[in-house]
Amino acid sequence: MQKKRRLSRCMQRVPIRWRLALVSLGLLVLLLSALGIIVSFIAEQALVTNEVNVLHNEAQVALKGVTKDLHQPQQRPFGLGINFLPSAAPVPGFDDTARSLLHALTSPSTSAVILTTTGTPLITNASSSFDVPGINIASSQVQQIIKSNVPYLLAKDNLGQHQLVVFIPLVKNFHTTAILQVSTPTAPIDDFLTTFHLILFLGIMCTFSIAIALIFPLVSIALRPLVEIERTSRQIAQGELSIRIDQPPTDDEIGRLARSFNAMVARLETAFQKQKRFVGDVSHELRTPLTVLNGNLEMLLLGVDRGDREITRHLARGMFAEVRRMHRMVEDLLALTRLDEGRLVLRKDTVTVDTLLHTVCEQANHLAHGQEIRCLIEPGLPAISADRDRLQQILLNLVDNALKYTPLGGQIELHVLKESQRTVALTINDTGQGISPEALPHVFDRFYRADPSRSRSSVYSGGSGLGLAIAKELVEAQHGTIEISSTLGKGTSVTLRFPALVQLERAKRHELPEMKG
């Protein structure tokens, strides 16, 4: 167990390209070894089978030569079969023909014996002039061969040499009368297999050497994007978020990983930039109220008021206003944080737009300081699905923003209409100073002000620069859209669009006659 753990730890320390190369080489060795074993086995079986067929053909030719004088097959005492049939006693003339067959088959490289169907020797070629080594095969082995129907086996002779022994049934009238045992040395087969194995081994070693020469460079080339990603990630960890890796042209896993990595780094860079800008903006926004608070408190501590209650109240009102400003900013930041994290709970319900707009118009009249508020509502508006309180908050914020930048005597118009069967549009138009074309694309950015010099004037009472950002997030969280258009010196128009509840509208239309009745 400890050895396995040590081996696992050692493998974990090896670079991945070396591990892939070693695994590939190991698999290649396994496959080549298996292929060599299979090819060797097939070659050996083919050679042995071929030699068996040769011996069988030689026996067939020898039998024809021995029985050439017997013109009719019925006159022959036996023939050569392929399968072992039920046993029977030899017919007359068997011994003479069998001895002649053994004499014809016997050669310096071949020996032959006639066996009974039980596997015991019946006739041997004692008159042979060739000194052929004998082979002792037990009758039990012969019986097994007969049962297995495999007509040969490999054995050793009396001199210890390997011999191929073939058993051929001698048949007559569909019965096996005896068994012809023919044996020959396997030296030619062994010599060929030795040479074949050597050539096969050298071929496998050459293939393995070529694989070693190719696998390591190919693995290094294939993993080069991963090495680049690793190098780039170390640079990113050091703060260099602007760098990217070179994307490979392939559309494989590594190519997709490289593209995903670049996309991730781009998002990280954007997030860090937003965070830095956010921290800078918050610091900038907090600096002014904290400076005012510090100055007023310092004046109170120095006794500048000299006991004058009016001066003290003036300083306290200033501090109170700055505290309220910071409080509003903190609330806005918390709302944006909840929206970013998806933790802001929206209580969606069916909202009747005309009723909501009447309420907003009434509240806008209380906020106006010399501007004219107009409310235009198209009849027969469908309902929408939204959070009524949040939508009212959005509209009031937009109206309040319009009031801040619309001079006395100006006009603010709230208009709601049905743009299509599926869309309801709420528009807030003002006749204020408008927004420059350069600033218009950034008005929904957090802490952005088109004119920072106006942000804290007493006339406009500038906010935190988060109102439009919060409005955009809230509208999109309710599946709506918000757009803004403006002409410098003429005014600004903000349009909110929400999906209409068409089914509810149709239901109401069907219920109207009943209600009138």
C-alpha positions as CSV (number, residue, x, y, z in Angstrom):
1,M,0.0,0.0,0.0
2,Q,2.8,2.4,0.9
3,K,4.6,1.5,-2.4
4,K,1.5,2.4,-4.3
5,R,1.2,5.7,-2.5
6,R,4.9,6.5,-3.2
7,L,4.4,5.6,-6.8
8,S,1.4,7.8,-7.0
9,R,3.2,10.7,-5.5
10,C,6.1,10.3,-7.8
11,M,3.8,10.2,-10.8
12,Q,2.1,13.4,-9.6
13,R,5.4,15.2,-9.6
14,V,6.1,14.2,-13.2
15,P,5.1,16.8,-15.8
16,I,1.9,16.0,-17.7
17,R,3.7,15.8,-21.1
18,W,6.0,13.1,-19.7
19,R,3.0,11.3,-18.2
20,L,1.1,11.4,-21.5
21,A,4.2,10.2,-23.4
22,L,4.9,7.4,-20.9
23,V,1.2,6.3,-21.0
24,S,1.3,6.4,-24.8
25,L,4.5,4.4,-25.0
26,G,3.2,1.9,-22.5
27,L,0.1,1.4,-24.5
28,L,2.1,1.1,-27.7
29,V,4.3,-1.6,-26.1
30,L,1.3,-3.5,-24.9
31,L,-0.4,-3.4,-28.3
32,L,2.8,-4.3,-30.2
33,S,3.5,-7.2,-27.8
34,A,-0.1,-8.5,-28.1
35,L,0.2,-8.2,-31.9
36,G,3.5,-10.0,-31.9
37,I,2.1,-12.9,-29.8
38,I,-1.0,-13.2,-32.0
39,V,1.0,-13.1,-35.3
40,S,3.5,-15.7,-33.9
41,F,0.7,-18.0,-32.8
42,I,-1.1,-17.7,-36.2
43,A,2.2,-18.3,-38.1
44,E,3.0,-21.4,-36.0
45,Q,-0.5,-22.8,-36.4
46,A,-0.4,-22.2,-40.1
47,L,3.0,-24.0,-40.5
48,V,1.9,-26.9,-38.4
49,T,-1.4,-27.3,-40.2
50,N,0.4,-27.1,-43.5
51,E,2.8,-29.8,-42.4
52,V,-0.1,-32.0,-41.3
53,N,-1.7,-31.6,-44.7
54,V,1.6,-32.5,-46.4
55,L,1.9,-35.7,-44.4
56,H,-1.7,-36.6,-45.1
57,N,-1.2,-36.0,-48.8
58,E,2.1,-38.1,-48.7
59,A,0.2,-40.9,-47.1
60,Q,-2.6,-40.7,-49.7
61,V,0.0,-40.9,-52.5
62,A,1.8,-43.8,-50.9
63,L,-1.5,-45.7,-50.5
64,K,-2.4,-45.2,-54.1
65,G,1.1,-46.5,-55.1
66,V,0.6,-49.6,-52.9
67,T,-2.9,-50.4,-54.1
68,K,-2.4,-49.5,-57.8
69,D,-2.9,-53.1,-58.8
70,L,-6.3,-53.2,-57.1
71,H,-8.5,-51.5,-59.7
72,Q,-11.7,-51.5,-57.7
73,P,-11.9,-49.5,-54.5
74,Q,-13.9,-52.3,-52.9
75,Q,-10.9,-54.6,-53.3
76,R,-8.7,-52.3,-51.1
77,P,-8.5,-53.4,-47.5
78,F,-8.7,-49.8,-46.2
79,G,-8.6,-46.2,-47.2
80,L,-7.4,-43.0,-45.5
81,G,-10.1,-41.1,-43.7
82,I,-10.4,-37.7,-42.1
83,N,-12.7,-38.3,-39.1
84,F,-12.5,-41.1,-36.7
85,L,-15.5,-43.5,-37.2
86,P,-16.7,-46.4,-35.0
87,S,-14.1,-49.1,-34.8
88,A,-14.1,-52.5,-36.5
89,A,-11.7,-55.5,-37.1
90,P,-9.4,-55.3,-40.1
91,V,-10.4,-57.1,-43.2
92,P,-8.3,-59.9,-45.0
93,G,-5.2,-58.5,-46.7
94,F,-4.9,-55.7,-44.2
95,D,-1.4,-56.6,-42.9
96,D,0.3,-56.8,-46.3
97,T,-1.1,-53.5,-47.5
98,A,-0.3,-51.9,-44.2
99,R,3.3,-53.0,-44.2
100,S,3.7,-51.9,-47.8
101,L,2.3,-48.5,-46.8
102,L,4.7,-48.2,-43.9
103,H,7.6,-49.1,-46.1
104,A,6.6,-46.4,-48.6
105,L,6.2,-43.7,-46.0
106,T,9.4,-44.4,-44.0
107,S,12.3,-42.0,-44.9
108,P,15.2,-40.4,-43.0
109,S,12.8,-37.7,-41.9
110,T,9.6,-39.6,-41.5
111,S,8.5,-42.6,-39.5
112,A,5.2,-44.5,-39.6
113,V,3.5,-47.0,-37.3
114,I,0.1,-48.7,-37.5
115,L,-1.9,-48.5,-34.3
116,T,-5.0,-50.3,-33.2
117,T,-8.1,-48.2,-32.5
118,T,-7.2,-48.4,-28.8
119,G,-3.8,-46.8,-29.4
120,T,-1.5,-49.8,-29.0
121,P,1.1,-50.6,-31.8
122,L,-0.2,-53.1,-34.4
123,I,2.4,-53.1,-37.2
124,T,5.8,-51.4,-37.3
125,N,8.3,-51.1,-40.2
126,A,11.0,-53.4,-38.7
127,S,12.5,-54.0,-42.2
128,S,13.3,-50.4,-42.7
129,S,16.9,-49.6,-43.5
130,F,16.6,-46.0,-42.0
131,D,17.5,-45.4,-38.4
132,V,14.5,-43.4,-37.4
133,P,14.1,-42.6,-33.7
134,G,11.0,-44.0,-32.1
135,I,8.2,-42.2,-30.4
136,N,6.4,-43.6,-27.4
137,I,2.9,-42.3,-27.1
138,A,0.6,-43.7,-24.5
139,S,-2.7,-45.2,-25.6
140,S,-4.5,-42.8,-23.3
141,Q,-3.1,-39.9,-25.4
142,V,-4.3,-41.5,-28.6
143,Q,-7.8,-42.0,-27.1
144,Q,-7.9,-38.3,-26.2
145,I,-6.8,-37.3,-29.7
146,I,-9.6,-39.5,-31.1
147,K,-12.2,-37.9,-28.8
148,S,-10.9,-34.3,-29.5
149,N,-10.8,-34.9,-33.2
150,V,-7.4,-33.0,-33.4
151,P,-5.4,-35.3,-35.6
152,Y,-1.9,-34.3,-34.5
153,L,0.3,-33.5,-31.5
154,L,3.8,-32.3,-30.8
155,A,6.0,-34.7,-28.8
156,K,9.7,-35.7,-28.3
157,D,11.3,-38.8,-29.7
158,N,13.8,-41.1,-28.0
159,L,16.6,-38.7,-28.8
160,G,14.8,-35.7,-27.3
161,Q,14.0,-34.0,-30.7
162,H,10.7,-32.4,-31.3
163,Q,8.4,-34.3,-33.6
164,L,5.1,-33.6,-35.3
165,V,2.9,-36.7,-34.9
166,V,-0.1,-37.1,-37.2
167,F,-2.8,-39.7,-36.7
168,I,-4.7,-40.7,-39.8
169,P,-7.7,-43.2,-39.5
170,L,-7.7,-46.2,-41.8
171,V,-11.3,-46.8,-42.7
172,K,-13.3,-49.5,-44.4
173,N,-17.1,-49.6,-44.9
174,F,-17.5,-46.5,-42.7
175,H,-15.6,-48.0,-39.8
176,T,-12.1,-47.3,-38.4
177,T,-10.1,-50.5,-38.6
178,A,-6.7,-49.0,-37.5
179,I,-4.8,-45.7,-37.1
180,L,-1.8,-44.7,-39.1
181,Q,0.7,-42.7,-37.0
182,V,3.1,-40.6,-39.1
183,S,5.8,-38.4,-37.5
184,T,8.4,-35.9,-38.8
185,P,10.8,-33.6,-37.1
186,T,9.7,-30.0,-36.5
187,A,13.3,-28.6,-37.0
188,P,12.4,-26.8,-40.3
189,I,9.3,-25.2,-38.6
190,D,11.4,-24.3,-35.5
191,D,14.1,-22.7,-37.7
192,F,11.6,-20.7,-39.6
193,L,9.8,-19.5,-36.5
194,T,13.1,-18.5,-34.9
195,T,14.0,-16.3,-37.9
196,F,10.4,-15.0,-38.0
197,H,10.5,-14.2,-34.3
198,L,13.8,-12.3,-34.7
199,I,12.4,-10.3,-37.6
200,L,9.2,-9.6,-35.7
201,F,11.2,-8.5,-32.6
202,L,13.4,-6.2,-34.7
203,G,10.3,-4.7,-36.4
204,I,8.7,-4.1,-33.1
205,M,11.8,-2.5,-31.7
206,C,12.2,-0.2,-34.7
207,T,8.5,0.8,-34.4
208,F,9.0,1.5,-30.7
209,S,12.1,3.6,-31.5
210,I,10.3,5.6,-34.1
211,A,7.4,6.1,-31.6
212,I,9.8,7.3,-29.0
213,A,11.3,9.8,-31.5
214,L,7.9,11.1,-32.5
215,I,5.7,10.9,-29.4
216,F,7.7,13.3,-27.2
217,P,7.8,16.1,-29.8
218,L,4.2,15.6,-30.8
219,V,3.0,15.6,-27.2
220,S,5.0,18.8,-26.5
221,I,3.5,20.4,-29.6
222,A,0.0,19.3,-28.6
223,L,0.4,20.6,-25.0
224,R,2.1,23.9,-26.0
225,P,-1.2,25.8,-25.5
226,L,-1.4,24.3,-22.0
227,V,2.1,25.4,-21.2
228,E,1.2,28.9,-22.6
229,I,-1.9,28.9,-20.4
230,E,0.2,28.0,-17.4
231,R,2.7,30.7,-18.1
232,T,0.0,33.2,-18.7
233,S,-1.9,32.3,-15.6
234,R,1.3,32.9,-13.5
235,Q,1.6,36.4,-15.1
236,I,-2.1,37.0,-14.4
237,A,-1.6,36.0,-10.8
238,Q,1.1,38.8,-10.7
239,G,-1.5,41.3,-11.9
240,E,-1.0,41.4,-15.7
241,L,-4.6,41.1,-16.7
242,S,-4.1,42.6,-20.2
243,I,-2.2,39.6,-21.6
244,R,-3.8,36.8,-23.7
245,I,-2.6,33.5,-25.0
246,D,-2.3,32.8,-28.7
247,Q,-5.4,30.7,-29.6
248,P,-4.5,27.6,-31.7
249,P,-6.4,27.3,-35.0
250,T,-7.8,23.9,-34.1
251,D,-11.3,23.4,-32.8
252,D,-10.4,20.6,-30.3
253,E,-10.5,20.6,-26.5
254,I,-7.3,22.6,-26.2
255,G,-8.5,25.2,-28.7
256,R,-11.7,25.6,-26.8
257,L,-9.9,25.7,-23.5
258,A,-7.6,28.5,-24.9
259,R,-10.6,30.5,-26.1
260,S,-12.5,30.0,-22.8
261,F,-9.3,31.0,-20.9
262,N,-9.0,34.2,-22.9
263,A,-12.7,34.9,-22.3
264,M,-12.3,34.3,-18.6
265,V,-9.3,36.6,-18.4
266,A,-11.2,39.3,-20.3
267,R,-14.1,39.0,-17.8
268,L,-11.6,39.1,-14.9
269,E,-10.0,42.2,-16.4
270,T,-13.4,43.9,-16.8
271,A,-14.4,42.9,-13.3
272,F,-11.2,44.2,-11.8
273,Q,-11.5,47.5,-13.7
274,K,-15.1,47.9,-12.6
275,Q,-14.0,47.1,-9.0
276,K,-11.1,49.7,-9.2
277,R,-13.4,52.2,-10.7
278,F,-16.1,51.4,-8.2
279,V,-13.7,51.8,-5.2
280,G,-12.4,55.0,-6.7
281,D,-15.9,56.4,-7.3
282,V,-17.1,55.4,-3.8
283,S,-14.0,57.0,-2.3
284,H,-14.7,60.2,-4.4
285,E,-18.3,60.3,-3.4
286,L,-17.6,59.8,0.3
287,R,-14.8,62.4,0.3
288,T,-17.1,65.4,-0.1
289,P,-19.6,64.6,2.6
290,L,-16.9,63.5,5.0
291,T,-15.0,66.7,4.3
292,V,-18.2,68.7,5.0
293,L,-18.8,66.8,8.2
294,N,-15.2,67.2,9.3
295,G,-15.3,70.9,8.6
296,N,-18.6,71.5,10.4
297,L,-17.6,69.5,13.4
298,E,-14.2,71.2,13.5
299,M,-16.0,74.6,13.5
300,L,-18.3,73.5,16.3
301,L,-15.3,72.3,18.3
302,L,-13.5,75.6,17.8
303,G,-16.6,77.4,19.0
304,V,-17.1,79.4,15.8
305,D,-20.8,79.6,16.5
306,R,-20.0,81.6,19.7
307,G,-23.2,80.4,21.2
308,D,-25.3,81.6,18.2
309,R,-28.1,79.0,17.9
310,E,-28.8,80.0,14.3
311,I,-25.2,79.2,13.2
312,T,-25.2,76.0,15.2
313,R,-28.5,74.9,13.5
314,H,-27.1,75.8,10.1
315,L,-24.0,73.7,10.7
316,A,-26.1,70.8,12.0
317,R,-28.5,71.0,9.0
318,G,-25.4,70.8,6.7
319,M,-24.1,67.7,8.6
320,F,-27.6,66.2,8.5
321,A,-27.8,66.7,4.8
322,E,-24.5,65.0,4.2
323,V,-25.4,62.1,6.5
324,R,-28.6,61.6,4.5
325,R,-26.6,61.7,1.3
326,M,-24.3,59.0,2.5
327,H,-27.2,57.0,3.7
328,R,-28.9,57.2,0.3
329,M,-25.6,56.1,-1.3
330,V,-25.2,53.2,1.0
331,E,-28.8,52.1,0.3
332,D,-28.3,52.4,-3.4
333,L,-25.1,50.4,-3.2
334,L,-26.8,47.7,-1.2
335,A,-29.6,47.5,-3.8
336,L,-27.1,47.2,-6.6
337,T,-25.2,44.5,-4.7
338,R,-28.4,42.5,-4.2
339,L,-29.2,42.9,-7.9
340,D,-25.7,41.7,-8.9
341,E,-25.9,38.7,-6.6
342,G,-29.5,37.9,-7.6
343,R,-30.7,38.3,-4.0
344,L,-33.1,41.1,-4.5
345,V,-36.6,39.7,-4.0
346,L,-39.2,40.9,-6.6
347,R,-42.8,40.5,-5.7
348,K,-44.3,40.3,-9.1
349,D,-48.0,40.8,-9.6
350,T,-50.5,42.0,-12.2
351,V,-50.0,45.7,-12.4
352,T,-52.6,48.0,-14.0
353,V,-50.4,50.6,-15.7
354,D,-53.0,53.5,-15.9
355,T,-53.6,53.3,-12.1
356,L,-49.9,53.2,-11.3
357,L,-49.2,56.2,-13.6
358,H,-52.0,58.2,-11.9
359,T,-50.3,57.6,-8.6
360,V,-46.9,58.6,-9.9
361,C,-48.3,61.8,-11.4
362,E,-49.8,62.8,-8.1
363,Q,-46.5,62.3,-6.3
364,A,-44.6,64.1,-9.1
365,N,-46.8,67.2,-8.6
366,H,-45.6,67.3,-5.0
367,L,-42.0,67.1,-6.1
368,A,-42.2,69.7,-8.8
369,H,-40.8,73.2,-8.0
370,G,-42.3,75.3,-10.8
371,Q,-42.3,72.7,-13.6
372,E,-45.5,71.5,-15.3
373,I,-46.4,67.8,-15.0
374,R,-48.5,66.2,-17.7
375,C,-49.8,62.7,-17.7
376,L,-51.1,61.0,-20.9
377,I,-52.7,57.6,-20.7
378,E,-53.9,55.7,-23.7
379,P,-57.2,53.9,-23.0
380,G,-57.6,50.2,-23.0
381,L,-54.1,49.4,-21.8
382,P,-53.2,45.8,-21.0
383,A,-51.8,44.9,-17.6
384,I,-48.2,43.9,-17.1
385,S,-46.4,41.5,-14.7
386,A,-44.1,43.5,-12.4
387,D,-43.2,44.5,-8.9
388,R,-45.5,47.4,-8.3
389,D,-43.4,49.1,-5.6
390,R,-40.2,48.7,-7.5
391,L,-41.8,50.0,-10.7
392,Q,-43.2,53.0,-8.9
393,Q,-39.7,53.6,-7.4
394,I,-38.2,53.5,-10.9
395,L,-40.7,56.0,-12.3
396,L,-40.3,58.4,-9.3
397,N,-36.5,58.3,-9.6
398,L,-36.8,59.1,-13.3
399,V,-39.2,61.9,-12.7
400,D,-37.1,63.3,-9.9
401,N,-34.0,63.1,-12.2
402,A,-36.0,65.0,-14.9
403,L,-37.1,67.6,-12.3
404,K,-33.5,68.3,-11.3
405,Y,-32.4,69.2,-14.8
406,T,-35.6,70.9,-16.0
407,P,-35.7,74.7,-15.3
408,L,-38.6,76.6,-13.9
409,G,-41.5,76.8,-16.3
410,G,-40.3,73.6,-18.1
411,Q,-42.5,70.7,-18.8
412,I,-42.3,67.0,-17.9
413,E,-44.6,64.5,-19.6
414,L,-45.5,61.0,-18.5
415,H,-46.9,59.0,-21.4
416,V,-48.0,55.4,-21.4
417,L,-49.3,53.5,-24.5
418,K,-49.6,50.1,-26.1
419,E,-46.9,49.8,-28.8
420,S,-48.1,46.4,-29.9
421,Q,-50.2,43.5,-28.8
422,R,-47.4,42.3,-26.5
423,T,-45.6,45.5,-25.4
424,V,-46.5,48.4,-23.1
425,A,-44.3,51.5,-23.2
426,L,-43.9,54.1,-20.5
427,T,-42.1,57.3,-21.5
428,I,-40.9,60.3,-19.5
429,N,-40.1,63.4,-21.5
430,D,-38.6,66.6,-20.2
431,T,-37.7,70.0,-21.7
432,G,-34.4,70.2,-19.7
433,Q,-30.9,70.9,-20.8
434,G,-30.4,67.5,-22.4
435,I,-27.4,65.3,-22.5
436,S,-24.4,65.6,-24.8
437,P,-23.9,62.8,-27.5
438,E,-20.6,61.9,-25.9
439,A,-22.1,61.3,-22.5
440,L,-25.3,59.6,-23.6
441,P,-23.8,56.0,-23.9
442,H,-22.5,56.2,-20.4
443,V,-25.6,57.5,-18.5
444,F,-26.4,54.0,-17.1
445,D,-22.9,53.5,-15.8
446,R,-22.5,53.6,-12.0
447,F,-21.4,56.9,-10.5
448,Y,-21.4,58.5,-14.0
449,R,-22.6,62.1,-14.3
450,A,-22.9,63.9,-17.6
451,D,-21.9,67.2,-15.9
452,P,-20.0,66.6,-12.6
453,S,-19.9,70.3,-11.9
454,R,-23.7,70.3,-11.4
455,S,-23.8,67.3,-9.2
456,R,-23.5,69.2,-5.9
457,S,-24.9,72.5,-6.7
458,S,-27.7,73.7,-4.4
459,V,-30.1,74.1,-7.3
460,Y,-29.8,70.5,-8.6
461,S,-29.0,68.7,-5.4
462,G,-27.0,66.0,-7.2
463,G,-27.4,62.4,-6.2
464,S,-24.9,59.6,-6.0
465,G,-24.8,58.8,-9.7
466,L,-26.5,55.5,-9.1
467,G,-30.1,56.3,-9.9
468,L,-30.1,55.3,-13.6
469,A,-27.9,52.3,-13.0
470,I,-30.4,51.0,-10.4
471,A,-33.3,51.8,-12.7
472,K,-31.7,49.8,-15.5
473,E,-31.0,46.8,-13.2
474,L,-34.5,46.8,-11.8
475,V,-36.2,47.1,-15.2
476,E,-34.1,44.2,-16.7
477,A,-34.8,42.1,-13.6
478,Q,-38.5,42.3,-14.5
479,H,-37.9,41.3,-18.1
480,G,-38.2,44.9,-19.4
481,T,-36.0,47.3,-21.3
482,I,-35.0,50.9,-20.8
483,E,-33.8,53.3,-23.4
484,I,-32.8,57.0,-23.2
485,S,-32.5,59.6,-26.0
486,S,-31.6,63.2,-25.6
487,T,-30.9,66.4,-27.6
488,L,-28.6,68.9,-26.0
489,G,-30.6,72.0,-25.1
490,K,-34.0,70.5,-25.9
491,G,-34.6,67.8,-23.4
492,T,-34.4,64.1,-22.6
493,S,-36.7,61.1,-23.2
494,V,-36.6,57.9,-21.2
495,T,-38.7,54.9,-22.4
496,L,-39.5,51.7,-20.4
497,R,-41.0,48.7,-22.2
498,F,-42.6,45.7,-20.5
499,P,-44.3,42.6,-21.9
500,A,-48.1,42.9,-21.8
501,L,-50.3,40.3,-20.3
502,V,-52.3,39.6,-23.5
503,Q,-54.4,36.8,-22.0
504,L,-55.5,39.0,-19.1
505,E,-56.4,41.8,-21.5
506,R,-58.6,39.4,-23.5
507,A,-60.2,38.1,-20.4
508,K,-61.1,41.6,-19.3
509,R,-62.6,42.4,-22.7
510,H,-64.9,39.3,-22.4
511,E,-66.0,40.4,-18.9
512,L,-66.8,44.1,-19.8
513,P,-70.4,43.4,-21.2
514,E,-71.3,41.4,-18.1
515,M,-70.0,44.2,-15.9
516,K,-72.0,46.8,-17.8
517,G,-75.1,44.7,-17.5
